[in-house]
Amino acid sequence: MQREFVSMISHEFRSPMAAIQGTSHLIEMSLNGNLPGKLDRYLEIQKESLKTLGELVDQVLLLNQLFTDNVRSTADSTEKLLQ
């Protein structure tokens, strides 16, 4: 159940992240790379933030996988001890 919850949360984070990333790309493409004023820097900050958030989501998924595997391994070891 925990694994499904973490997967759902991951999806809920990644969906808006993809929309933001797509919108940023469309802005860049529509202006043919000629971004006015500080817009170029703002889009760069946005890309960096999306990358960081994506890495955090990946880490949560990895930690959940490690925890799940550890619990499974502990349960298997306990079962073997009881036999």
Backbone hydrogen bonds in HBPLUS format (Angstrom, degrees):
<---DONOR---> <-ACCEPTOR-->    atom                        ^
c    i                          cat <-CA-CA->   ^        H-A-AA   ^      H-
h    n   atom  resd res      DA  || num        DHA   H-A  angle D-A-AA Bond
n    s   type  num  typ     dist DA aas  dist angle  dist       angle   num
A0005-PHE N   A0001-MET O   3.05 MM   4  6.31 154.5  2.11 146.5 153.7     1
A0006-VAL N   A0002-GLN O   2.92 MM   4  6.20 163.9  1.95 157.2 160.4     2
A0007-SER N   A0003-ARG O   2.96 MM   4  6.16 156.2  2.02 146.0 153.0     3
A0008-MET N   A0004-GLU O   2.89 MM   4  6.09 153.0  1.97 144.8 152.2     4
A0009-ILE N   A0005-PHE O   2.91 MM   4  6.19 160.7  1.95 152.7 157.8     5
A0010-SER N   A0006-VAL O   2.90 MM   4  6.07 157.4  1.95 146.4 152.9     6
A0011-HIS N   A0007-SER O   3.00 MM   4  6.24 158.4  2.05 145.9 151.1     7
A0012-GLU N   A0008-MET O   2.90 MM   4  6.18 154.8  1.96 147.8 155.3     8
A0013-PHE N   A0009-ILE O   2.97 MM   4  6.27 138.1  2.15 146.4 157.0     9
A0013-PHE N   A0010-SER O   3.20 MM   3  5.22 130.3  2.46  94.9 107.6    10
A0014-ARG N   A0010-SER O   2.89 MM   4  6.12 161.9  1.92 152.3 157.9    11
A0015-SER N   A0011-HIS O   2.99 MM   4  6.05 156.2  2.05 154.8 158.1    12
A0017-MET N   A0013-PHE O   3.28 MM   4  6.37 153.0  2.35 144.2 152.1    13
A0018-ALA N   A0014-ARG O   2.89 MM   4  6.04 154.7  1.96 149.6 154.7    14
A0019-ALA N   A0015-SER O   3.13 MM   4  6.45 153.5  2.21 146.5 153.9    15
A0020-ILE N   A0016-PRO O   2.90 MM   4  6.13 160.3  1.94 152.0 156.5    16
A0021-GLN N   A0017-MET O   2.92 MM   4  6.09 161.9  1.95 148.7 154.2    17
A0022-GLY N   A0018-ALA O   2.86 MM   4  6.00 156.8  1.92 145.2 151.7    18
A0023-THR N   A0019-ALA O   2.95 MM   4  6.12 156.6  2.01 146.0 152.1    19
A0024-SER N   A0020-ILE O   2.97 MM   4  6.19 160.5  2.01 150.6 155.6    20
A0025-HIS N   A0021-GLN O   3.03 MM   4  6.27 158.6  2.08 146.2 152.0    21
A0026-LEU N   A0022-GLY O   2.93 MM   4  6.20 156.0  1.99 147.2 153.9    22
A0027-ILE N   A0023-THR O   2.95 MM   4  6.23 153.6  2.02 150.3 157.1    23
A0028-GLU N   A0024-SER O   3.02 MM   4  6.33 164.8  2.04 152.3 155.8    24
A0029-MET N   A0025-HIS O   2.88 MM   4  6.11 163.5  1.91 153.5 158.3    25
A0030-SER N   A0026-LEU O   2.84 MM   4  5.90 157.7  1.89 147.5 153.6    26
A0031-LEU N   A0027-ILE O   3.17 MM   4  6.32 140.0  2.34 143.3 152.3    27
A0033-GLY N   A0028-GLU O   3.13 MM   5  5.43 162.1  2.16 158.7 157.7    28
A0032-ASN N   A0029-MET O   3.12 MM   3  4.96 162.5  2.16 103.2 107.3    29
A0034-ASN N   A0031-LEU O   2.83 MM   3  5.43 161.8  1.86 128.0 130.4    30
A0039-LEU N   A0036-PRO O   3.01 MM   3  5.82 151.5  2.09 148.3 151.3    31
A0041-ARG N   A0038-LYS O   3.03 MM   3  5.29 114.1  2.48 103.0 118.1    32
A0042-TYR N   A0038-LYS O   2.93 MM   4  6.23 160.4  1.97 158.0 164.4    33
A0043-LEU N   A0039-LEU O   2.91 MM   4  6.09 159.6  1.95 152.2 156.8    34
A0044-GLU N   A0040-ASP O   3.03 MM   4  6.24 148.0  2.13 141.7 150.9    35
A0045-ILE N   A0041-ARG O   2.91 MM   4  6.19 157.5  1.96 151.8 157.3    36
A0046-GLN N   A0042-TYR O   2.93 MM   4  6.15 155.1  1.99 143.9 151.3    37
A0047-LYS N   A0043-LEU O   2.93 MM   4  6.17 154.6  2.00 144.8 150.9    38
A0048-GLU N   A0044-GLU O   2.99 MM   4  6.25 162.2  2.02 150.6 155.1    39
A0049-SER N   A0045-ILE O   2.90 MM   4  6.11 158.0  1.95 150.4 156.7    40
A0050-LEU N   A0046-GLN O   2.90 MM   4  6.12 156.5  1.96 149.5 156.0    41
A0051-LYS N   A0047-LYS O   2.93 MM   4  6.15 154.3  2.00 147.2 154.4    42
A0052-THR N   A0048-GLU O   2.98 MM   4  6.24 160.4  2.02 148.2 153.1    43
A0053-LEU N   A0049-SER O   2.89 MM   4  6.11 163.1  1.92 149.7 154.5    44
A0054-GLY N   A0050-LEU O   2.87 MM   4  6.01 156.3  1.93 145.6 152.4    45
A0055-GLU N   A0051-LYS O   2.94 MM   4  6.22 151.8  2.02 147.0 154.7    46
A0056-LEU N   A0052-THR O   2.96 MM   4  6.27 150.9  2.05 147.7 155.9    47
A0057-VAL N   A0053-LEU O   2.98 MM   4  6.27 157.2  2.04 150.4 156.0    48
A0058-ASP N   A0054-GLY O   2.97 MM   4  6.22 157.8  2.02 145.5 151.8    49
A0059-GLN N   A0055-GLU O   2.92 MM   4  6.16 152.0  2.00 144.4 152.0    50
A0060-VAL N   A0056-LEU O   2.95 MM   4  6.25 154.0  2.02 149.1 155.7    51
A0061-LEU N   A0057-VAL O   3.02 MM   4  6.31 161.1  2.05 151.3 156.1    52
A0062-LEU N   A0058-ASP O   2.89 MM   4  6.14 155.8  1.95 147.7 154.9    53
A0063-LEU N   A0059-GLN O   2.83 MM   4  6.02 166.4  1.85 152.8 156.3    54
A0064-ASN N   A0060-VAL O   2.92 MM   4  6.08 156.1  1.98 146.6 153.5    55
A0065-GLN N   A0061-LEU O   2.93 MM   4  6.16 153.3  2.00 144.4 151.8    56
A0066-LEU N   A0062-LEU O   2.84 MM   4  6.13 163.6  1.87 156.3 160.5    57
A0067-PHE N   A0063-LEU O   2.86 MM   4  6.02 161.0  1.89 148.1 153.6    58
A0068-THR N   A0064-ASN O   2.85 MM   4  5.99 161.6  1.88 148.2 153.5    59
A0069-ASP N   A0065-GLN O   2.85 MM   4  6.04 163.1  1.88 152.3 157.0    60
A0070-ASN N   A0066-LEU O   2.87 MM   4  6.00 153.7  1.94 145.5 153.2    61
A0071-VAL N   A0067-PHE O   2.89 MM   4  6.12 159.8  1.93 152.3 157.2    62
A0072-ARG N   A0068-THR O   2.95 MM   4  6.13 160.0  1.99 147.2 153.1    63
A0073-SER N   A0069-ASP O   2.82 MM   4  5.99 158.9  1.87 147.1 153.2    64
A0074-THR N   A0070-ASN O   2.84 MM   4  6.01 157.9  1.89 147.8 154.0    65
A0075-ALA N   A0071-VAL O   2.91 MM   4  6.08 156.4  1.96 146.6 153.2    66
A0076-ASP N   A0072-ARG O   2.91 MM   4  6.17 155.6  1.97 147.7 154.6    67
A0077-SER N   A0073-SER O   2.89 MM   4  6.12 159.2  1.93 148.6 154.3    68
A0078-THR N   A0074-THR O   2.88 MM   4  6.05 158.0  1.92 148.1 154.3    69
A0079-GLU N   A0075-ALA O   2.93 MM   4  6.10 155.7  1.99 145.1 151.9    70
A0080-LYS N   A0076-ASP O   3.00 MM   4  6.25 154.5  2.06 147.2 153.7    71
A0081-LEU N   A0077-SER O   3.00 MM   4  6.25 153.1  2.08 146.0 153.3    72
A0082-LEU N   A0078-THR O   3.02 MM   4  6.25 145.4  2.15 145.0 154.0    73
A0083-GLN N   A0080-LYS O   3.28 MM   3  5.29 144.9  2.41  96.6 106.4    74
